[in-house]
Amino acid sequence: MKKISKVKITINGKKRLINPKMSLRSLLYNSRISLNKVAIELNQTIIDKKRINKIFLKANDKIEIVHFIGGG
């Protein structure tokens, strides 16, 4: 039986192992991150949320997720 090797990515400065070919959408869903109040950057490029189903992660990707917080 062939073992599936994981790939290493970085999310907000923390290393994480994921399955190869995981979509950005799947990562956010599995991490319980709502798309409503976040901005997502992949390898220093801001991502259009309409495209997250079509973006597949690869080894050494760097993701930054910023949550918007209201205040006054």
C-alpha positions as CSV (number, residue, x, y, z in Angstrom):
1,M,0.0,0.0,0.0
2,K,1.4,3.4,-1.0
3,K,1.6,6.0,1.8
4,I,0.4,9.5,0.9
5,S,3.0,12.0,1.9
6,K,2.0,15.3,3.4
7,V,3.2,18.7,2.2
8,K,4.3,21.5,4.5
9,I,2.7,24.9,4.4
10,T,2.8,28.0,6.6
11,I,-0.3,29.6,8.0
12,N,0.1,32.9,9.9
13,G,3.7,32.0,10.7
14,K,2.9,28.4,11.9
15,K,4.0,25.3,10.0
16,R,1.3,22.8,9.1
17,L,1.2,19.5,7.3
18,I,-1.7,19.0,4.8
19,N,-2.7,16.5,2.2
20,P,-1.3,17.2,-1.3
21,K,-3.7,19.0,-3.7
22,M,-5.9,20.4,-0.9
23,S,-7.9,23.4,-2.1
24,L,-7.7,26.7,-0.2
25,R,-11.4,26.4,0.4
26,S,-11.0,23.0,2.0
27,L,-8.2,24.3,4.3
28,L,-10.4,27.2,5.4
29,Y,-13.4,24.9,5.9
30,N,-11.4,22.3,7.9
31,S,-9.9,25.1,10.0
32,R,-13.4,26.5,10.7
33,I,-12.6,29.9,9.3
34,S,-15.6,31.9,8.0
35,L,-15.0,33.8,4.8
36,N,-17.2,36.7,5.9
37,K,-14.7,38.8,7.8
38,V,-11.3,37.7,6.6
39,A,-8.7,38.7,4.0
40,I,-6.5,35.9,2.6
41,E,-3.0,36.3,1.2
42,L,-1.3,33.4,-0.5
43,N,2.5,33.9,-1.2
44,Q,2.1,37.6,-0.7
45,T,-0.8,38.0,-3.2
46,I,-4.3,38.8,-1.9
47,I,-6.8,36.2,-3.0
48,D,-10.2,36.9,-4.5
49,K,-12.6,34.8,-2.4
50,K,-14.6,33.9,-5.5
51,R,-11.5,31.8,-6.7
52,I,-10.7,29.9,-3.5
53,N,-12.3,26.6,-4.9
54,K,-9.9,26.7,-7.8
55,I,-6.7,27.3,-5.8
56,F,-4.8,24.2,-4.8
57,L,-2.1,24.4,-2.2
58,K,1.4,23.1,-2.7
59,A,4.5,22.6,-0.6
60,N,6.0,25.7,1.0
61,D,3.0,27.9,0.3
62,K,2.7,30.8,2.8
63,I,-0.8,31.8,3.8
64,E,-1.8,34.8,5.9
65,I,-5.3,35.2,7.2
66,V,-6.4,38.5,8.7
67,H,-9.7,38.8,10.6
68,F,-11.5,42.1,10.5
69,I,-12.7,43.4,13.8
70,G,-15.0,46.4,14.2
71,G,-14.6,48.9,16.9
72,G,-14.8,52.5,17.7
